[in-house]
Amino acid sequence: MTARSLADVEYNYKVINERIAEAAQKIGKKREDITFLAATKTVDAATINHAISLGLDHIGENRVQELLSKYEDYNLENCSLQFIGHLQTNKVRQIAGKVDLIQSVDSLKLAKEISKESKKRNITTDILVEVNIGREENKSGVFEEQLEELLCQIAELESISVRGLMTIPPICDNTRKIQKYFNNMHKLFIDISQKKLDNINMSILSMGMSADYYEAILEGANMVRVGSSLFGARNYT
Ligand SMILES: *Cc1c(COP(=O)(O)O)cnc(C)c1O
């Protein structure tokens, strides 16, 4: 990364923080109520570490191979490393113990594997359950009506702890449509919270990316995952 790009990251980091603060304030929350997680796919460790030096304290990778290739180089002293992509069951053991939160759990099979690999290491792994709020085919996440059953099944497992929900809504060409998805997701989050299911902690609602994190916060997100607005456009996704 060139000095120019690092200066861009600095500028972007500041702008995003200000927009997060502004959105939070609009709905009576504080900046600190919202977690800014940087989606770091395709970004080199030096650039990520630069962002961390600015105060960024949550990063998320979405490919196991890429996470492992950068793992030794991240400066994680004051930063939480999370997994935000689709996770194959056979790769769980490669990241268990390395990440603080797996955001993308959408099946009992995957949860069981995380439970097994965590137990082996004597740790508890925090997870979010991913919801396919737009009911899109070929997309990760459970449908709304499957959520409660899956949560209850996961709650029975050892060494795994549900901390909330995550979603990636359909790509929308207008703000009102996307806000509707975020709003539905927030309702679901509140609904599940109020049921006070045993061993289910609903504290994190992770939704909103570069194009729509502002709207997501207005609709109740308390964690946003921002990539390209911080690091610049990716050559591949
Ligand atoms: C890449 C990615 C993001 C961020 O996307 P941008 O549009 O670049 O902000 C958020 N969430 C997940 C799961 C991602 O893979």
The ligand as an SDF file (V2000), in Angstrom:
LIG
                    3D

 15 15  0  0  0  0  0  0  0  0999 V2000
  -17.1650   -7.9300    2.2870 C   0  0  0  0  0  0  0  0  0  0  0  0
  -18.1490   -8.0500    3.3410 C   0  0  0  0  0  0  0  0  0  0  0  0
  -18.6900   -6.9220    3.9660 C   0  0  0  0  0  0  0  0  0  0  0  0
  -18.3290   -5.5090    3.5880 C   0  0  0  0  0  0  0  0  0  0  0  0
  -18.7130   -5.1970    2.2930 O   0  0  0  0  0  0  0  0  0  0  0  0
  -18.4820   -3.7120    1.7010 P   0  0  0  0  0  0  0  0  0  0  0  0
  -19.6000   -3.5330    0.7610 O   0  0  0  0  0  0  0  0  0  0  0  0
  -17.1490   -3.7430    1.0400 O   0  0  0  0  0  0  0  0  0  0  0  0
  -18.5160   -2.7860    2.8370 O   0  0  0  0  0  0  0  0  0  0  0  0
  -19.6110   -7.1260    4.9850 C   0  0  0  0  0  0  0  0  0  0  0  0
  -20.0070   -8.3600    5.3620 N   0  0  0  0  0  0  0  0  0  0  0  0
  -19.5090   -9.4580    4.7840 C   0  0  0  0  0  0  0  0  0  0  0  0
  -19.9950  -10.7770    5.2510 C   0  0  0  0  0  0  0  0  0  0  0  0
  -18.5720   -9.3500    3.7520 C   0  0  0  0  0  0  0  0  0  0  0  0
  -18.1030  -10.4540    3.1820 O   0  0  0  0  0  0  0  0  0  0  0  0
  1  2  1  0
  2  3  1  0
  2 14  2  0
  3  4  1  0
  3 10  2  0
  4  5  1  0
  5  6  1  0
  6  7  2  0
  6  8  1  0
  6  9  1  0
 10 11  1  0
 11 12  2  0
 12 13  1  0
 12 14  1  0
 14 15  1  0
M  END
$$$$
